C-alpha cells in the first residue's frame, strides 16, 4: 500500500526500518537474511525501505529468523499520527542512519556505561574535534 503521493505507507516504512534495525543488531547482512527467507537481497532492501509490503507469512519468517516476536516490528508505531508525522528531518535521518550501522549500535550501547558526566562531556568534545578535523592532504 502506498500513500496518496506514491511513497510507501507509514506502517510499511516503520516495519521495514525495524527489520533493518534488528538485522543490523545481529550483524546480519541483507544477503544472509535473504538466503534464510528464500529471497534476493534486493527484495530485502525493498522490504527495509518499505517500498514493498511484507506479507504476514513473510513477516513471520523474518521474526523467526531475527529472533523477535512479530509485535517488535510494530513497536512505537502511532496509528493516530498524521501521515506527515512520518517525514523525518535531516537530523532524524542522520541519527537513524548512524544508529543502523554496527558502529552506531555499539557506541549507543557502550556510551551509557561511561560513568560520570565530566567523562561523557570529554568524549563528546573529542568526537566533535575529530569530526571537525579536515583530513591532511598529502
C-alpha positions as CSV (number, residue, x, y, z in Angstrom):
1,X,0.0,0.0,0.0
2,X,1.3,3.4,-0.8
3,X,0.3,6.9,0.3
4,X,-1.6,9.2,-2.0
5,X,1.7,10.6,-3.4
6,X,3.0,7.2,-4.3
7,X,5.5,7.0,-1.4
8,X,5.5,3.9,0.9
9,X,2.8,3.8,3.6
10,X,4.0,4.8,7.0
11,X,3.4,1.4,8.6
12,X,5.3,-0.3,5.8
13,X,8.2,2.1,6.3
14,X,8.1,1.6,10.0
15,X,8.1,-2.2,9.9
16,X,10.9,-2.1,7.3
17,X,13.1,0.1,9.5
18,X,12.5,-2.2,12.4
19,X,13.6,-5.2,10.2
20,X,16.8,-3.3,9.3
21,X,17.5,-2.3,12.8
22,X,17.2,-5.8,14.2
23,X,19.2,-7.3,11.3
24,X,22.0,-4.8,11.9
25,X,21.9,-5.5,15.7
26,X,22.6,-9.2,14.8
27,X,25.4,-8.2,12.4
28,X,23.5,-9.9,9.6
29,X,23.8,-8.8,6.0
30,X,20.9,-8.3,3.7
31,X,22.2,-11.2,1.7
32,X,22.2,-13.5,4.7
33,X,18.7,-12.6,5.7
34,X,17.6,-13.1,2.0
35,X,19.1,-16.6,2.0
36,X,17.2,-17.5,5.2
37,X,14.0,-16.2,3.6
38,X,14.4,-17.6,0.1
39,X,14.6,-14.1,-1.4
40,X,17.1,-11.9,-3.2
41,X,18.9,-9.3,-1.2
42,X,17.2,-6.7,-3.5
43,X,13.8,-7.9,-2.1
44,X,15.1,-7.5,1.5
45,X,16.2,-3.9,0.5
46,X,12.7,-3.2,-0.7
47,X,11.2,-4.5,2.5
48,X,13.5,-2.5,4.6
49,X,12.7,0.7,2.6
50,X,9.0,0.0,2.9
51,X,8.7,0.1,-0.9
52,X,7.4,-3.5,-0.9
53,X,4.9,-4.6,1.8
54,X,5.8,-7.6,3.8
55,X,3.1,-10.3,3.8
56,X,2.0,-11.9,7.1
57,X,3.7,-15.2,6.3
58,X,7.0,-13.4,5.3
59,X,6.9,-11.3,8.5
60,X,6.5,-14.4,10.5
61,X,9.6,-15.9,8.8
62,X,11.5,-12.7,9.3
63,X,10.5,-12.6,13.0
64,X,11.7,-16.2,13.4
65,X,15.0,-15.5,11.6
66,X,15.7,-12.3,13.6
67,X,14.5,-13.9,16.8
68,X,11.9,-11.3,17.7
69,X,8.2,-11.5,18.3
70,X,6.1,-10.1,15.4
71,X,5.0,-7.2,17.7
72,X,8.5,-6.0,17.8
73,X,8.2,-4.8,14.2
74,X,5.2,-2.7,15.1
75,X,6.6,-1.3,18.4
76,X,6.4,2.5,18.7
77,X,4.1,2.9,15.7
78,X,1.4,5.5,16.2
79,X,-1.8,4.6,14.5
80,X,-3.3,8.1,15.2
81,X,-0.3,10.0,13.8
82,X,-0.9,12.2,10.8
83,X,0.8,10.9,7.6
84,X,3.1,14.0,7.7
85,X,4.5,12.9,11.1
86,X,6.5,10.2,9.3
87,X,8.6,12.7,7.5
88,X,12.0,12.7,9.2
89,X,14.0,15.9,9.5
90,X,17.6,15.8,8.2
91,X,18.8,15.4,11.7
92,X,16.5,12.5,12.4
93,X,17.6,10.8,9.2
94,X,21.2,11.3,10.1
95,X,20.7,9.8,13.6
96,X,18.6,6.9,12.1
97,X,21.3,6.2,9.5
98,X,24.0,6.3,12.2
99,X,22.1,4.0,14.6
100,X,21.6,1.5,11.8
101,X,25.4,1.0,11.5
102,X,27.3,-1.5,13.5
103,X,29.5,1.3,15.0
104,X,26.4,3.4,15.8
105,X,24.8,0.5,17.7
106,X,28.0,-0.3,19.5
107,X,28.5,3.3,20.5
108,X,24.9,3.7,21.7
109,X,25.2,0.5,23.8
110,X,28.6,1.5,25.3
111,X,28.2,5.2,25.9
112,X,25.7,4.9,28.7
113,X,28.2,2.7,30.6
114,X,30.7,5.6,30.8
115,X,30.4,6.8,34.4
116,X,30.3,10.4,35.2
117,X,29.1,13.5,33.2
118,X,32.6,15.0,33.0
119,X,34.0,12.0,31.2
120,X,31.0,11.8,28.9
121,X,31.4,15.5,28.1
122,X,35.1,14.9,27.3
123,X,34.2,12.1,25.0
124,X,31.7,14.3,23.3
125,X,34.3,17.1,22.9
126,X,36.8,14.6,21.5
127,X,34.2,13.4,19.0
128,X,33.4,17.0,17.9
129,X,37.1,17.8,17.5
130,X,37.7,14.6,15.4
131,X,34.6,15.4,13.3
132,X,35.7,19.0,12.6
133,X,39.3,18.0,11.7
134,X,39.9,18.0,8.0
135,X,41.9,15.1,6.7
136,X,45.5,16.1,6.0
137,X,46.3,16.3,2.3
138,X,49.5,14.7,1.1
